[in-house]
Amino acid sequence: MQAAMSDRIAIEEISPGVEQGRFAAKAIAGQPVNVTAVIFADGHDVLAARVRWRCTQEGASSGASEDGWQRETLTLVRPLGNDLWEGTFTPTTPGTHEFVIEAWWDLYGTYHYELSKKHAAGVPISLELREGHDHVVRALERAVSGSEQAEQLESLMTRLKATSDENEQIALLLARDTLTLMQQCDPQRHLSTSAAMPLEVDRTLAQFGSWYELFPRSESPTPGQHGTFNDVHARLPMIRDMGFDVLYFPPIHPIGHTHRKGRNNTLTPGPEDPGSPYAIGNEHGGHEAIHPELGSLEDFRALVAAAREHELEIALDFAIQCSPDHPWLAEHPGWFAWRPDGTIRYAENPPKKYEDIVNVDFYAEDAVPALWLALRDVVQGWVTEGVKIFRVDNPHTKPFPFWEWLIADIRSRDPDVLFFAEAFTRPAIMARLGKIGFNMSYTYFTWRNTKPELTEYLTQLNASPLRECYRPNFFVNTPDINPTFLQGSGRPGFLIRAALATMGSGLWGMYSGFELCEAAPVPGKEEYLDSEKYQLKARDYFAPGNISAEIARLNWIRRQNPALQSHLGIRFYTIDNDRILYFAKATPDMSNVVLVAISLDPFHAQSGHFELPLWEFGLEDHADTHGEDLMTGHRWTWHGKWQSTHLTPQMPFGIWRLRLAQ
């Protein structure tokens, strides 16, 4: 009967998993992956379970075993009713992985449990002792002759035969070493295996990194003169010293002439206006080319190398849009949408119209697969030049199947390549981008300002399904977004947002000018007046009032405290002031615990009494703990659970490392 061949053991609710394995959950190389599953069977027999995993990336190491699979034991953590099993494994290299859960009847484990219960209850167990002997005999028959297991089993059998004392035999059969040895030789009756669950393992920079965005064309030391890649070299030490890992450039490609935008997005540019870098393509080339005024390909390669020497990685913008002058319009007109009168269809977001941009049509008759392959080749070309990070412009306006295919294709050759989704759209769409392969994403953080808003959003990011598929990058501003909160809050407001971003997420970023507290808006809009998207912008990065030192310190604190290197692990605690956000970040073993209190008021001082989470350490309410102000280095001893803080606009946050008293 086919029914008799069906799995007798149920394996359900496997985690991590995204839509029952339709998409890969995310992990980081070198960090443990916590695996859980609900596992049960009919009857009362003891079960055993394990997780098997392997890297499926082409060319990956075969792992610890001949078949490429590695194994770790799962442990029953909720035996009374919930049947939850848990374990961990640690992938060591980036790339595509998979894991399965296996479970079986633990024959000796069942015998061990029943013998211990009967012995404790004083039930006669002479027959059970004979059964124990039989278990050892059968295990010895299964063991490989001459193996270490066989030798240990023979030794066990010799000791059992050498004594007639019932208590000594019981002690031998119930010994922990005996249980372990017998479980190693278990025949694994009713072995059941789950479906394979995919896991995408990334390098650390996909979870922990600090991004700095600048326009290379604004980096000339001569005001009004177009900057070059060579000019950016002078900024590298300052950006490194502020603690950034990633230096991100908006598009560096040739800029179109047709309908070029002028200062403040005017449709009547002057002869010196450089245009928007997002209007990609002219007679000098398209997405594969470099804007001539920035320099040559050799200059770009030199900058990539120089950045690497300063421990910075260059990220490029991948914007799938073209100026009307892009070579593709002449070479591949079938890749674009045309209006009935024969004119090109410009990009629109009604009522906005972007006359300097036209979009490709992914599903035009001539576009599949030629357009898809051409775009893939653009990305691969920059990967060949040493670029391993791409910030993708508006990915939610392009087909999901395209991204799922392109990202998998690129990462199949180089799993170190990362894709960052610039998507400010509906929650389900943003989550979907993470599911189909984007390693990180912009977020709603920019518009979360109150304590309830921030608490709710950070809690959502820490809960399933987002925790398995979505990594948030808390950018405090962008060339497109001049947040309302910053427009009128002055230097304290910039400090508040910097603290929220750096402490709230392992990934954060800022667009140049944030350190100078630039905030002049287009009246009534979240846009910058005299936007750098349409003009060159000279800056004095040492101008009075800058917050570069505070940013450097915040980034240093992040590097020194593993608890802050992810958005996960946040816990909110009590403080008696609704204008102060108070939370903790902790490593799973609680060896690194950081408390953060941030005033959300840039104009007035705020005070509050807050609760130290002593119960997390099993401490009484009156216990002593040590505190350290990570901004100043000052240390002290806290006495008891309730403490107080006073935050001012000049220093609107406190970051304290909590340690147990010795």
C-alpha positions as CSV (number, residue, x, y, z in Angstrom):
1,M,0.0,0.0,0.0
2,Q,1.2,3.5,-0.9
3,A,-0.2,4.9,2.3
4,A,2.2,2.7,4.3
5,M,5.1,4.3,2.5
6,S,4.1,7.8,3.5
7,D,6.0,9.8,6.1
8,R,4.9,9.0,9.6
9,I,6.6,12.0,11.1
10,A,5.3,15.5,10.5
11,I,7.8,18.4,9.9
12,E,6.0,21.7,9.8
13,E,6.5,25.5,10.2
14,I,10.2,25.5,9.2
15,S,12.1,28.6,9.9
16,P,13.8,30.5,8.3
17,G,11.6,30.3,5.3
18,V,9.9,32.7,3.0
19,E,6.5,31.6,1.5
20,Q,7.2,27.9,2.4
21,G,10.5,28.0,0.4
22,R,9.3,29.8,-2.7
23,F,12.0,32.4,-2.0
24,A,15.3,32.2,-0.2
25,A,15.6,33.5,3.3
26,K,18.6,35.8,4.0
27,A,21.7,35.0,6.0
28,I,25.2,36.3,6.5
29,A,28.4,34.3,6.1
30,G,30.0,33.5,9.4
31,Q,26.9,34.1,11.4
32,P,24.8,31.3,12.9
33,V,21.5,30.5,11.2
34,N,18.9,29.7,13.8
35,V,16.6,26.9,12.5
36,T,13.3,25.9,14.0
37,A,10.6,23.4,13.0
38,V,7.6,21.8,14.6
39,I,8.2,18.0,14.5
40,F,5.9,15.3,15.8
41,A,4.6,11.8,15.2
42,D,1.8,9.5,16.3
43,G,2.3,7.7,19.6
44,H,4.8,8.4,22.4
45,D,8.1,7.3,20.9
46,V,11.1,9.7,21.2
47,L,12.1,11.4,18.0
48,A,15.5,12.7,16.8
49,A,16.1,15.4,14.3
50,R,18.8,17.3,12.5
51,V,19.4,20.0,9.9
52,R,21.4,19.2,6.8
53,W,22.7,22.1,4.7
54,R,25.0,22.7,1.8
55,C,26.2,25.5,-0.5
56,T,24.8,24.9,-4.0
57,Q,26.8,27.7,-5.6
58,E,28.8,26.5,-8.6
59,G,32.4,25.9,-7.6
60,A,31.6,26.0,-3.9
61,S,33.5,23.8,-1.5
62,S,32.0,20.4,-1.0
63,G,31.8,20.9,2.8
64,A,32.5,18.5,5.5
65,S,31.1,15.3,3.9
66,E,31.6,13.5,0.7
67,D,28.1,14.4,-0.6
68,G,28.6,18.1,0.2
69,W,26.1,18.1,3.0
70,Q,26.9,19.2,6.6
71,R,24.8,18.2,9.6
72,E,23.9,19.6,13.0
73,T,21.6,18.2,15.6
74,L,18.2,19.8,16.5
75,T,17.0,19.9,20.1
76,L,13.5,19.7,21.4
77,V,13.0,23.0,23.2
78,R,9.2,23.0,23.9
79,P,8.3,19.3,24.7
80,L,5.0,20.1,26.3
81,G,2.5,20.5,23.5
82,N,4.4,22.7,21.1
83,D,6.9,20.2,19.6
84,L,9.3,22.9,18.6
85,W,12.8,21.8,17.7
86,E,15.7,24.2,17.3
87,G,19.3,24.2,16.2
88,T,21.9,26.3,14.4
89,F,24.3,26.0,11.6
90,T,26.9,28.5,10.3
91,P,27.5,28.9,6.5
92,T,31.0,30.2,5.9
93,T,30.9,31.5,2.4
94,P,28.5,33.8,0.4
95,G,26.3,32.1,-2.2
96,T,23.1,30.1,-2.6
97,H,22.5,27.4,0.0
98,E,19.8,25.0,0.9
99,F,18.9,23.1,4.0
100,V,16.5,20.3,4.9
101,I,15.1,19.0,8.2
102,E,15.3,15.3,8.9
103,A,13.5,13.4,11.7
104,W,13.2,9.8,12.7
105,W,12.2,7.5,15.5
106,D,15.0,7.4,18.1
107,L,14.9,3.7,19.1
108,Y,17.4,3.8,21.9
109,G,16.2,7.3,23.0
110,T,12.7,5.8,23.4
111,Y,14.2,2.8,25.3
112,H,16.4,5.1,27.4
113,Y,13.3,7.2,28.4
114,E,11.1,4.3,29.3
115,L,13.9,2.5,31.3
116,S,14.6,5.6,33.3
117,K,10.9,6.1,34.1
118,K,10.3,2.5,35.1
119,H,13.5,2.4,37.2
120,A,12.5,5.6,39.0
121,A,9.0,4.1,39.7
122,G,10.4,0.9,41.1
123,V,8.9,-1.3,38.4
124,P,10.6,-4.7,37.8
125,I,12.9,-4.2,34.8
126,S,14.7,-7.5,34.2
127,L,13.1,-7.9,30.8
128,E,14.0,-4.3,29.9
129,L,17.6,-5.0,30.7
130,R,17.6,-7.9,28.2
131,E,16.1,-5.4,25.7
132,G,19.0,-3.1,26.4
133,H,21.5,-5.9,25.7
134,D,19.7,-6.6,22.4
135,H,19.9,-2.9,21.4
136,V,23.6,-2.9,21.8
137,V,24.0,-6.2,19.9
138,R,22.0,-4.8,16.9
139,A,24.0,-1.6,17.0
140,L,27.2,-3.6,16.9
141,E,25.9,-5.5,13.9
142,R,25.3,-2.2,12.1
143,A,28.6,-0.6,13.0
144,V,31.5,-0.7,10.5
145,S,34.0,-3.4,11.6
146,G,37.1,-1.9,13.1
147,S,35.6,1.6,13.4
148,E,35.8,3.7,16.5
149,Q,32.1,3.2,17.1
150,A,32.5,-0.6,16.8
151,E,35.3,-0.6,19.3
152,Q,33.2,1.5,21.8
153,L,30.2,-0.8,21.4
154,E,32.3,-3.8,22.0
155,S,33.7,-2.2,25.1
156,L,30.1,-1.5,26.3
157,M,29.0,-5.0,25.6
158,T,32.0,-6.4,27.5
159,R,31.2,-4.3,30.6
160,L,27.5,-5.3,30.4
161,K,28.4,-9.0,30.3
162,A,31.0,-8.6,33.1
163,T,28.5,-7.7,35.7
164,S,25.4,-9.4,37.0
165,D,24.5,-6.4,39.3
166,E,21.3,-4.9,38.0
167,N,22.1,-1.4,39.3
168,E,25.4,-1.4,37.5
169,Q,23.8,-2.5,34.2
170,I,21.1,0.2,34.6
171,A,23.8,2.8,35.2
172,L,25.6,1.6,32.0
173,L,22.5,1.6,29.9
174,L,21.4,5.0,31.1
175,A,24.8,6.7,30.9
176,R,24.9,9.8,28.8
177,D,27.9,8.4,26.8
178,T,25.9,5.3,26.0
179,L,22.9,7.3,24.8
180,T,25.1,9.4,22.5
181,L,26.9,6.3,21.2
182,M,23.7,4.4,20.5
183,Q,22.1,7.4,18.8
184,Q,25.1,7.6,16.5
185,C,24.3,4.0,15.4
186,D,20.5,4.5,15.2
187,P,18.9,2.9,12.1
188,Q,16.7,6.0,11.7
189,R,13.4,4.2,11.4
190,H,10.6,6.2,9.7
191,L,13.1,8.7,8.5
192,S,11.3,11.8,7.1
193,T,12.9,14.6,5.2
194,S,11.4,18.0,4.5
195,A,11.4,19.8,1.2
196,A,14.7,21.8,0.6
197,M,14.6,25.3,1.9
198,P,16.6,27.9,0.0
199,L,19.0,30.3,1.8
200,E,20.9,33.2,0.3
201,V,24.1,33.9,2.2
202,D,25.7,37.3,1.8
203,R,28.8,38.9,2.9
204,T,28.7,41.1,6.0
205,L,28.3,44.4,4.1
206,A,24.8,43.3,3.2
207,Q,23.8,43.6,6.9
208,F,26.3,46.0,8.4
209,G,27.6,49.1,6.6
210,S,27.6,52.8,6.5
211,W,27.0,54.5,3.1
212,Y,28.1,58.0,2.0
213,E,26.6,59.4,-1.2
214,L,28.2,62.1,-3.3
215,F,28.2,63.5,-6.9
216,P,31.7,63.3,-8.3
217,R,31.0,66.3,-10.5
218,S,30.7,68.6,-7.5
219,E,34.1,67.7,-6.1
220,S,36.3,70.1,-8.0
221,P,38.3,72.4,-5.7
222,T,37.5,75.3,-8.1
223,P,33.8,76.5,-7.6
224,G,31.8,76.3,-10.8
225,Q,34.2,73.8,-12.4
226,H,33.1,70.3,-13.3
227,G,34.6,67.8,-10.9
228,T,36.4,64.6,-11.9
229,F,37.1,61.2,-10.5
230,N,40.6,62.4,-9.7
231,D,39.1,65.2,-7.6
232,V,37.3,62.6,-5.5
233,H,40.6,61.2,-4.3
234,A,41.0,64.2,-1.9
235,R,37.7,63.3,-0.2
236,L,38.5,59.7,0.5
237,P,40.4,60.2,3.8
238,M,37.7,62.4,5.3
239,I,34.9,59.9,4.3
240,R,36.9,57.0,5.7
241,D,37.6,58.9,8.9
242,M,33.9,59.5,9.4
243,G,33.6,55.7,9.5
244,F,32.0,55.0,6.2
245,D,32.3,51.7,4.3
246,V,30.6,52.4,1.0
247,L,31.0,55.4,-1.3
248,Y,28.1,55.6,-3.6
249,F,27.8,57.6,-6.8
250,P,24.7,58.6,-8.7
251,P,24.9,57.7,-12.4
252,I,28.3,58.4,-13.9
253,H,27.3,58.0,-17.5
254,P,27.1,60.4,-20.4
255,I,24.1,62.9,-20.0
256,G,21.6,63.6,-22.7
257,H,21.2,67.0,-24.4
258,T,17.5,66.8,-25.5
259,H,15.2,68.4,-22.9
260,R,18.1,68.7,-20.5
261,K,17.0,70.1,-17.1
262,G,18.4,73.3,-15.7
263,R,18.8,74.6,-12.2
264,N,16.0,73.7,-9.9
265,N,14.5,71.4,-12.5
266,T,13.7,74.2,-15.0
267,L,12.9,73.2,-18.6
268,T,15.1,76.1,-19.9
269,P,18.7,75.2,-19.0
270,G,21.6,77.5,-19.5
271,P,24.6,76.6,-21.6
272,E,26.7,75.6,-18.5
273,D,24.0,73.5,-16.8
274,P,25.3,69.9,-16.5
275,G,21.8,68.3,-16.6
276,S,20.4,65.4,-14.5
277,P,22.7,62.4,-14.4
278,Y,19.6,60.2,-14.5
279,A,19.1,61.3,-18.1
280,I,21.5,58.6,-19.3
281,G,23.1,58.5,-22.7
282,N,24.4,60.7,-25.6
283,E,26.8,60.4,-28.5
284,H,29.5,59.3,-26.1
285,G,27.6,56.1,-25.1
286,G,25.1,54.8,-22.7
287,H,25.0,52.7,-19.5
288,E,28.4,51.1,-20.2
289,A,30.1,54.5,-20.7
290,I,31.5,57.2,-18.5
291,H,30.6,60.9,-18.8
292,P,33.7,62.4,-20.5
293,E,33.9,65.4,-18.0
294,L,34.4,62.9,-15.1
295,G,37.4,61.3,-16.7
296,S,38.3,58.1,-18.4
297,L,37.8,54.4,-17.6
298,E,41.4,54.3,-16.4
299,D,40.6,57.2,-14.0
300,F,37.6,55.3,-12.7
301,R,39.7,52.2,-12.2
302,A,42.3,54.2,-10.3
303,L,39.5,55.6,-8.0
304,V,38.1,52.2,-7.3
305,A,41.7,51.1,-6.3
306,A,42.3,54.2,-4.2
307,A,39.0,53.8,-2.4
308,R,39.9,50.2,-1.6
309,E,43.1,51.4,0.0
310,H,41.1,53.7,2.2
311,E,38.8,50.7,3.2
312,L,36.0,52.1,1.1
313,E,34.0,50.2,-1.6
314,I,32.5,52.1,-4.6
315,A,28.8,51.6,-5.3
316,L,27.2,52.6,-8.5
317,D,23.7,53.6,-9.5
318,F,21.9,51.3,-11.9
319,A,19.1,53.3,-13.4
320,I,17.2,51.7,-16.3
321,Q,16.2,54.8,-18.1
322,C,17.5,56.6,-21.1
323,S,17.8,60.1,-22.4
324,P,16.3,60.6,-25.9
325,D,19.9,60.7,-27.1
326,H,20.8,57.3,-25.8
327,P,22.4,55.1,-28.5
328,W,19.8,52.4,-27.9
329,L,17.0,54.5,-29.4
330,A,18.7,54.5,-32.8
331,E,20.2,51.0,-32.5
332,H,17.2,49.2,-31.0
333,P,14.0,51.3,-31.4
334,G,12.0,48.1,-30.7
335,W,13.0,48.3,-27.1
336,F,11.0,51.4,-26.5
337,A,7.3,52.5,-26.4
338,W,6.2,54.8,-29.2
339,R,3.1,57.0,-29.4
340,P,0.6,56.8,-32.3
341,D,2.1,59.9,-33.9
342,G,5.6,58.3,-33.9
343,T,7.0,60.2,-31.0
344,I,8.7,58.6,-28.1
345,R,6.8,58.1,-24.9
346,Y,8.5,60.1,-22.1
347,A,8.7,58.9,-18.5
348,E,5.7,60.1,-16.5
349,N,4.4,59.9,-12.9
350,P,1.2,62.0,-13.5
351,P,1.1,64.9,-13.2
352,K,4.9,64.9,-13.2
353,K,6.5,64.5,-16.6
354,Y,10.2,63.8,-17.1
355,E,10.9,65.0,-20.7
356,D,14.6,64.2,-20.4
357,I,14.0,60.5,-19.8
358,V,12.4,57.7,-21.8
359,N,11.8,54.2,-20.5
360,V,12.5,50.8,-22.1
361,D,9.6,48.4,-22.7
362,F,10.7,45.1,-21.1
363,Y,8.0,43.1,-23.0
364,A,8.2,44.7,-26.4
365,E,8.4,42.1,-29.2
366,D,12.0,43.0,-29.9
367,A,13.0,43.3,-26.2
368,V,12.9,39.6,-25.1
369,P,15.5,38.4,-24.6
370,A,17.8,41.0,-26.2
371,L,17.1,43.9,-23.9
372,W,17.2,41.7,-20.8
373,L,20.6,40.4,-21.9
374,A,21.9,43.9,-22.7
375,L,21.0,45.2,-19.2
376,R,22.6,42.1,-17.6
377,D,25.7,42.7,-19.6
378,V,25.8,46.3,-18.4
379,V,25.9,45.2,-14.8
380,Q,28.4,42.4,-15.5
381,G,30.6,44.9,-17.3
382,W,30.8,47.1,-14.2
383,V,31.4,44.0,-12.0
384,T,34.4,43.2,-14.2
385,E,35.6,46.7,-13.4
386,G,35.6,46.0,-9.7
387,V,32.1,47.3,-8.7
388,K,30.4,44.8,-6.4
389,I,27.5,47.0,-5.1
390,F,24.6,48.5,-7.2
391,R,22.0,50.9,-5.9
392,V,19.1,50.3,-8.2
393,D,16.9,53.2,-9.1
394,N,13.1,52.6,-8.8
395,P,13.2,48.8,-9.2
396,H,9.5,48.6,-8.3
397,T,8.7,50.1,-11.7
398,K,10.4,47.3,-13.6
399,P,9.2,43.7,-13.9
400,F,9.8,41.4,-10.9
401,P,10.7,38.4,-13.1
402,F,13.5,40.5,-14.7
403,W,15.1,41.3,-11.3
404,E,14.8,37.8,-10.0
405,W,16.5,36.5,-13.2
406,L,19.2,39.3,-13.4
407,I,20.2,39.2,-9.7
408,A,20.5,35.3,-9.7
409,D,22.4,35.4,-12.9
410,I,25.0,38.0,-11.7
411,R,25.4,36.4,-8.3
412,S,25.8,32.9,-9.8
413,R,29.2,34.1,-11.0
414,D,30.0,36.4,-8.1
415,P,28.0,36.0,-4.9
416,D,29.8,39.1,-3.4
417,V,27.7,41.4,-5.6
418,L,25.0,43.2,-3.7
419,F,21.9,44.9,-4.9
420,F,20.3,47.8,-3.0
421,A,16.6,48.6,-3.9
422,E,15.7,52.3,-4.1
423,A,12.1,51.6,-3.6
424,F,9.7,54.0,-1.7
425,T,6.4,52.3,-2.5
426,R,3.8,50.0,-0.9
427,P,4.9,47.6,1.8
428,A,4.1,44.4,-0.1
429,I,6.1,45.6,-3.1
430,M,9.1,46.5,-1.0
431,A,9.0,43.1,0.7
432,R,8.7,41.4,-2.7
433,L,11.9,43.0,-3.9
434,G,13.7,41.5,-1.0
435,K,12.2,38.1,-1.7
436,I,13.3,38.1,-5.3
437,G,16.9,38.9,-4.5
438,F,17.6,42.5,-3.4
439,N,20.0,42.3,-0.5
440,M,18.9,45.6,1.1
441,S,16.4,48.4,0.6
442,Y,15.5,51.9,1.4
443,T,12.7,52.2,4.0
444,Y,9.9,54.3,5.5
445,F,12.3,55.4,8.2
446,T,12.7,58.8,6.5
447,W,9.0,59.5,7.5
448,R,8.9,57.9,10.9
449,N,9.4,60.6,13.5
450,T,7.3,60.1,16.6
451,K,7.8,57.5,19.3
452,P,4.8,55.4,18.3
453,E,5.8,55.5,14.6
454,L,9.4,54.5,15.2
455,T,8.4,51.8,17.8
456,E,5.9,50.2,15.4
457,Y,8.1,50.3,12.4
458,L,11.2,48.9,14.1
459,T,9.0,46.2,15.6
460,Q,7.7,45.3,12.1
461,L,11.2,45.0,10.7
462,N,12.2,42.6,13.5
463,A,9.2,40.3,13.0
464,S,8.4,37.7,10.3
465,P,8.1,37.8,7.4
466,L,10.3,40.9,7.0
467,R,13.1,39.6,9.3
468,E,13.7,36.7,6.9
469,C,13.6,38.6,3.6
470,Y,14.1,42.4,4.0
471,R,17.2,44.3,5.2
472,P,16.5,48.0,5.9
473,N,19.0,50.7,5.1
474,F,18.2,53.8,7.1
475,F,19.2,56.7,4.8
476,V,18.7,60.0,6.6
477,N,18.4,62.0,3.4
478,T,18.8,61.6,-0.4
479,P,19.2,63.9,-3.3
480,D,15.5,63.4,-3.9
481,I,14.3,63.7,-0.3
482,N,14.9,66.6,2.0
483,P,12.8,65.4,5.0
484,T,10.4,67.8,6.5
485,F,11.7,67.1,10.0
486,L,15.2,68.3,9.0
487,Q,14.0,71.5,7.3
488,G,13.2,73.3,10.5
489,S,15.0,71.4,13.3
490,G,18.6,72.8,12.9
491,R,21.7,71.0,14.1
492,P,19.8,69.1,16.9
493,G,17.5,67.6,14.3
494,F,20.3,66.2,12.3
495,L,21.9,64.7,15.4
496,I,18.6,63.1,16.3
497,R,18.2,61.5,12.9
498,A,21.8,60.4,12.7
499,A,21.4,58.6,16.1
500,L,18.2,57.0,15.1
501,A,19.6,55.7,11.9
502,T,23.0,54.5,13.2
503,M,21.5,52.8,16.3
504,G,18.3,51.5,14.7
505,S,19.8,49.6,11.8
506,G,23.0,47.9,10.9
507,L,22.8,49.6,7.5
508,W,22.5,53.4,7.2
509,G,23.4,56.1,4.8
510,M,23.6,59.8,4.2
511,Y,23.8,62.1,1.2
512,S,26.7,64.6,1.3
513,G,25.6,67.9,2.9
514,F,23.9,66.1,5.8
515,E,27.0,66.6,7.9
516,L,26.7,70.3,7.2
517,C,23.0,70.3,8.2
518,E,21.9,71.5,4.8
519,A,18.2,71.8,4.8
520,A,17.0,74.7,2.5
521,P,13.9,73.3,0.8
522,V,11.8,74.1,-2.2
523,P,8.9,75.9,-0.4
524,G,6.2,73.4,0.5
525,K,8.1,70.3,-0.8
526,E,10.5,67.6,0.5
527,E,13.0,68.7,-2.1
528,Y,16.3,70.6,-1.8
529,L,16.4,74.2,-3.1
530,D,19.3,74.4,-5.7
531,S,19.3,70.7,-5.9
532,E,22.6,69.0,-6.8
533,K,20.7,66.8,-9.3
534,Y,20.6,69.8,-11.7
535,Q,23.7,71.8,-10.9
536,L,27.2,71.6,-9.4
537,K,27.4,72.3,-5.7
538,A,30.6,73.4,-4.0
539,R,30.8,72.8,-0.2
540,D,33.1,73.7,2.7
541,Y,33.1,70.4,4.6
542,F,34.8,72.2,7.6
543,A,32.1,74.8,7.9
544,P,31.1,75.8,11.5
545,G,28.3,73.8,12.9
546,N,29.1,70.6,11.0
547,I,28.4,67.2,12.8
548,S,31.2,65.3,11.2
549,A,32.8,64.4,14.5
550,E,29.5,63.1,15.9
551,I,29.0,61.0,12.8
552,A,32.5,59.6,13.1
553,R,31.8,58.7,16.8
554,L,28.5,57.1,16.0
555,N,30.1,54.9,13.3
556,W,33.0,54.0,15.7
557,I,30.4,52.9,18.3
558,R,28.8,50.7,15.8
559,R,32.0,49.0,14.8
560,Q,32.9,48.4,18.5
561,N,29.5,46.9,19.5
562,P,28.3,43.8,17.6
563,A,24.8,44.4,19.0
564,L,24.5,47.4,16.8
565,Q,25.5,45.7,13.6
566,S,22.0,44.6,12.6
567,H,18.5,46.0,12.8
568,L,17.5,42.8,14.6
569,G,17.5,42.3,18.3
570,I,15.9,45.5,19.3
571,R,13.9,45.6,22.6
572,F,11.9,48.6,23.8
573,Y,11.8,49.4,27.5
574,T,10.0,51.8,29.8
575,I,10.8,55.5,30.1
576,D,8.3,58.0,31.5
577,N,8.6,60.5,28.6
578,D,6.9,60.1,25.3
579,R,9.3,62.4,23.6
580,I,12.2,60.0,24.3
581,L,12.6,56.8,22.4
582,Y,14.4,54.2,24.7
583,F,15.5,50.8,23.5
584,A,18.3,48.2,23.8
585,K,20.2,46.2,21.3
586,A,21.9,43.0,22.5
587,T,23.7,40.1,21.0
588,P,21.9,36.7,21.4
589,D,24.2,35.7,24.3
590,M,23.8,39.1,26.0
591,S,27.5,39.6,26.1
592,N,27.1,43.0,24.4
593,V,24.2,45.2,25.5
594,V,23.7,48.8,24.4
595,L,21.0,51.1,25.8
596,V,19.9,54.0,23.6
597,A,17.8,57.0,24.6
598,I,17.0,59.5,21.9
599,S,15.1,62.7,22.4
600,L,12.7,63.3,19.5
601,D,12.5,67.0,20.3
602,P,15.1,69.2,18.6
603,F,14.0,72.4,20.4
604,H,13.7,71.6,24.1
605,A,15.5,69.5,26.8
606,Q,13.8,66.3,27.7
607,S,14.2,64.3,30.9
608,G,12.9,60.9,31.9
609,H,13.2,58.0,34.4
610,F,14.0,54.8,32.6
611,E,14.1,51.1,33.5
612,L,17.3,49.1,33.3
613,P,16.4,45.6,32.1
614,L,17.9,43.8,35.0
615,W,15.5,40.8,34.6
616,E,17.1,40.0,31.3
617,F,20.2,39.0,33.3
618,G,18.3,37.3,36.1
619,L,19.1,40.2,38.5
620,E,17.0,41.6,41.3
621,D,15.6,45.1,41.1
622,H,18.2,46.4,43.6
623,A,21.3,45.0,41.8
624,D,24.3,47.0,40.7
625,T,25.4,47.3,37.1
626,H,28.1,49.2,35.3
627,G,27.3,51.9,32.6
628,E,29.6,53.5,30.1
629,D,28.7,56.5,28.0
630,L,29.9,55.5,24.5
631,M,30.0,59.0,23.2
632,T,32.3,60.3,26.0
633,G,33.9,57.2,27.5
634,H,32.6,58.2,31.0
635,R,31.9,55.2,33.3
636,W,29.9,54.7,36.5
637,T,27.9,52.2,38.5
638,W,24.1,52.1,38.4
639,H,22.3,51.2,41.6
640,G,19.0,49.5,41.1
641,K,16.5,49.3,38.3
642,W,15.2,52.9,37.9
643,Q,17.6,55.5,36.5
644,S,17.2,59.0,35.0
645,T,18.5,60.9,32.0
646,H,18.5,64.5,30.8
647,L,18.9,65.1,27.1
648,T,19.4,68.5,25.5
649,P,19.2,69.9,22.0
650,Q,23.0,70.1,22.1
651,M,23.3,66.4,22.8
652,P,19.9,64.9,22.2
653,F,20.8,61.2,22.8
654,G,22.6,58.9,25.2
655,I,24.2,55.6,24.2
656,W,25.3,53.5,27.1
657,R,26.9,50.1,27.3
658,L,25.5,48.0,30.1
659,R,27.7,45.5,31.9
660,L,27.2,43.3,34.9
661,A,28.9,44.3,38.2
662,Q,31.9,42.0,38.9
